[in-house]
Amino acid sequence: MPKYKCIYCLQTKDEIEFNREHVVPQMMGKYQNGFVLSDFQVCQECNTYFSEQIENNIALDSYEAFLRMQYRDTPMSDGRKLNGNRIRLIGAEGIFKGIPFSVITDKNSPYRVRFESEPMVGIINSIEKQEYDYYSLENLPDAIEEVMKRMKESTQPIINSGIDRELLEPALIEKGYLVDHYTYSEGSVSDLCKELEFMTVINLKIDSIMRRLCAKTVFNYLCYSRGKEFVLDSTFDAIRDYIRYGNWSEQLWFRYSKRPVSTVEMPNDTAHVVGYMWFPENGQ
C-alpha cells in the first residue's frame, strides 16, 4: 500500500489514513468550487485535531462566526448563541451604553440575529445623556453620596436589565441604594428606549487558537498553490509546529487586521481576506 507524508505532523502513513482538508475551514463558510487538499497532503489525525481542537472552539466564538450568523446562505437554526470568550458586543450610546449583549440567531429578524442584554442593573450616571453605569449583582458597589444625589434628581434612577426583582431589591437595599420608605419603580431598557437601532462596540480577543487557525488557512493555500513538496521543506518547520502543536517560535510574527490586505479587491461586501504569507523563492 502506498505511503505518504503529512504536511503537518510530517509522519509517513498509509494512503487510507488521509482524507480531504478544506483550504478555508468550513466554519468560515462554504464556497462554490472551494479549494480542497485531497492529494494525500493532510492525514486524518491532523484533520480531526484541527476540527475538534481549533475550529470547533471558535465556530461560535469569533468575529467570523458573527458574520456567518448573519450571511450564511442557509440560515442557522434559531437559538444558536454567540459565545463571549473571544468576541463581546457592548452598547455604545444612550441608555444602552455599557450593556453587554448576547447575540442569538433569529430567522424572524431581518439581520438573522437578535440582541439580548445580559442580566445587569443600571444606576444613573448622566441625566442629560440618559446614560447608566451597569453592574452585575456580584459587582454592585456601595452607594455613595454623589450617586444618591443624582438618583434623587432622576425620574428613572435605576434600570433592571434581566435580573429577577426578588434578587435585585435586597441587593439594592444592602448596598444603600434603597432606604426606608422608598418608592421603587423598576424600569427596563426596552421600556425606556424608543429607538429601533443603536450603536455597539465589538471587542475582539485574538488568542493562540485564532492565530493558529489563520496560519493554517494560509499554509493550506500555500500547499494548494505551490504544491506539497514545496511546503514540506524544513524552512516551514517553525510555522508547521506552531499550527499543529501550538509551539511558538521567535522566528514567527503575526498580525491580525480586518482591514484590506494591500490592494486586494473584494468580490462582495461579505467576503474577507484570511491572510497572506511571504515565502522564499530562488534563495531570495
SULRACOR-V586907 format. One record per backbone hydrogen bond with DSSP energy under -0.5 kcal/mol. NH is the residue of the N-H (numbers start at 1). CO is the residue of the C=O. If there is no record, write none. Layout:
NH:CO
NH:CO
This chain:
4:13
6:11
7:41
10:6
13:4
13:11
15:2
17:14
18:15
19:42
21:37
23:35
24:35
25:23
28:25
29:26
34:31
37:21
38:36
44:17
47:43
48:44
49:45
50:46
51:47
52:48
53:49
54:49
54:50
55:50
56:51
58:54
58:55
59:55
61:58
66:62
67:63
68:64
69:65
70:66
70:67
71:67
72:68
75:73
79:105
80:77
82:103
83:60
88:203
89:101
90:88
90:201
91:99
92:199
93:199
96:93
97:94
98:91
99:96
100:98
101:89
102:116
104:102
104:114
105:80
106:112
109:106
112:109
114:104
116:102
118:100
120:161
121:135
122:159
123:133
124:157
125:131
126:131
130:126
131:126
133:123
134:132
135:121
139:136
140:136
140:137
143:175
148:144
149:145
150:146
151:147
152:148
153:149
154:150
154:151
159:122
160:187
161:120
161:159
162:160
167:164
168:164
169:165
171:167
172:168
173:169
174:170
175:171
176:173
177:172
178:172
182:179
184:182
185:183
186:184
187:158
189:160
192:188
193:189
194:192
201:90
203:88
203:201
204:202
205:86
206:204
207:205
211:207
212:208
213:209
214:210
215:211
216:212
217:213
218:214
219:215
220:216
221:217
222:218
223:219
224:220
225:221
226:222
227:223
231:227
232:228
233:230
236:233
237:234
240:236
241:237
242:238
243:239
244:240
245:241
246:241
246:242
247:241
248:246
252:249
262:260
264:261
266:264
271:268
284:281
